[in-house]
Amino acid sequence: MSVTRTAYVRPALVMTVLLTLATGVVYPLLTTGVSELVFRPQAMGSLLKDGSNKLVGSELIGQNFTRNDYFWGRPSVTSDSPYNAMASGGSNLAASNPALDQAVKDRVAALRKANPQSPAAVPVDLVTASGSGLDPQISVEAAQWQAQRIATARGLALAQVNKLIDDNTSSSLIGFLGPDVVNVLGLNRALDELKAE
């Protein structure tokens, strides 16, 4: 008994249309709708605004702080400009690459020059970029390493700055799923609020 070609073509076309609608239309609309209902701030980019409702950044994307009276984040090697969310990516330089060695040496020298009172050992996250180039957090050690520079630049007591770091530290989810971190934008906003008091 011979089977015609149309017996195979019609079910294949019907399945293609159904799967396209299910995975290309229904599923994206459903997940977007649920995320906006249940996780609205995160779905909208975790945007942060100041008192006058002006957008100042996102909790999820680092910013290029370079002034001495602000905490600095991890280096970013995204193309065009640091922390460019449209060009997320790392340098892809191998650990054996001399260009990476030189970049780290230059970053260490710049950090030591800006932080002459800090201990000799520079935390690794202040001299190495992440895979995305967008990390908004640094380790607690990296924040504490910069604390004296901030205190001097702002005329604050070191204890005040360290308390601000403690107040803005986020603990790991269960205690062993990563280190405690500090969101650099959140910490710098807390510094500005402290200055305004």
Residue pairs with C-beta under 8 A, 6 or more apart in sequence:
32 43
35 42
35 43
36 43
36 44
41 47
45 58
45 60
46 58
46 59
46 60
47 55
47 57
47 58
48 55
48 56
48 57
48 58
48 59
48 185
48 186
48 189
49 55
49 56
50 56
50 189
56 185
56 189
57 63
57 185
58 136
58 185
59 136
59 183
59 185
59 186
60 134
60 136
61 83
61 85
61 134
61 136
62 73
62 74
62 76
62 82
62 83
62 134
62 135
62 136
62 137
62 184
62 185
63 73
63 83
63 136
63 184
63 185
64 73
64 76
64 81
64 82
64 83
65 71
65 72
65 73
65 184
65 188
66 72
67 153
68 114
68 149
68 150
68 153
69 150
69 153
69 154
69 191
70 150
70 188
70 191
71 138
71 143
71 146
71 150
71 182
71 184
71 187
71 188
71 191
72 111
72 126
72 146
72 184
73 83
73 135
73 136
73 137
73 138
73 184
74 125
74 126
74 128
74 129
74 130
74 135
74 138
75 82
75 103
75 107
75 126
75 127
75 128
75 129
76 82
76 83
76 84
76 129
76 133
76 134
76 135
77 89
77 90
77 91
77 129
77 133
78 84
78 85
78 87
78 88
78 89
78 133
78 134
79 87
79 89
80 87
82 133
83 133
83 134
84 133
85 134
87 133
88 132
88 133
88 134
89 131
89 132
89 133
90 129
90 130
90 131
90 132
90 133
91 100
91 103
91 129
93 99
93 100
93 103
94 100
104 127
104 128
107 126
107 127
108 122
108 127
111 118
111 122
111 126
111 127
112 118
112 120
112 122
114 149
115 145
115 146
115 148
115 149
117 148
117 149
117 152
118 145
118 146
118 148
118 149
119 145
122 145
123 138
123 139
123 141
123 142
123 145
125 135
125 138
125 139
125 142
126 138
126 142
126 145
126 146
136 183
136 184
136 185
137 170
137 181
137 182
137 183
137 184
138 181
138 182
138 184
139 179
139 180
139 181
139 182
140 165
140 169
140 179
140 180
140 181
140 182
142 182
143 165
143 182
143 187
144 162
144 165
147 158
147 161
147 162
147 165
148 158
148 161
150 156
150 161
150 191
151 157
151 158
151 160
151 161
154 161
154 191
154 195
156 194
160 194
161 191
164 187
164 190
164 191
164 194
165 182
165 187
167 190
168 182
168 183
168 186
168 187
168 190
169 180
169 181
169 182
170 180
170 181
170 182
170 183
171 180
172 178
172 179
172 180
